[in-house]
């Protein structure tokens, strides 16, 4: 299942209509629309609000099949030569208030232009000497990234932004936002249809799945780390590797009772080496 995240309902409305999503009440304060292959969350404005709601949604059993998170919405652009409605995908996300940076792994082919996306806490207004670099601005992406990265690996996180203004402080109408999203819908949906699904679990047997769980508990892995380790295990099996269960258990048993970020990193690197990846 692909999990779409939009800040505003006018951004979400064309997607809800085209994908035939239906509203479901799965938790207080969660505006969720769900279909057979897609789910969509409307978060409201702001990175903290977006982070909290994305994290809450991804913990729901109803969304346990989510394998990609796609943040879709409008953005401001510093380059006035860029036409309104141009669609970008972010290759770097900066958080203005903390100067932290986040990097989606750009492994999927796409038809969009790429740019840095800066998440701000209040609408960005053009300064008297705007830097010449092409930069996009929104108010949610860094929060979405940080919350989703606890559940999904960064190569499955995608941030698609549609230029709605050039930072002159103009108020955007709901109709303009909806129309910009509608005009971009075909190219966005083609991208969504090409996203890969997770590897099927039948590739690992019961003992191997149990060993993975033992490793997760021993190392106290996050959900995204667990997905990564599962991918490694699948790659090892596909390549014809043997004794996967014993390798997983050996790494788990070699760990100290008290885990730290450093010991976890060493353990993961050891496992990757053992699997020849």
PyMOL commands that set and color helices and strands:
alter all, ss='L'
color gray80, all
select helices_A, chain A and resi 9-18+47-58+61-63+141-148+154-156+174-183+185-193+201-203+206-219+223-238+244-253+261-274
alter helices_A, ss='H'
color red, helices_A
select strands_A, chain A and resi 2-6+22-24+31-34+38-42+68-77+87-95+101-102+113-119+135-138+157-165
alter strands_A, ss='S'
color yellow, strands_A
deselect
rebuild
show_as cartoon
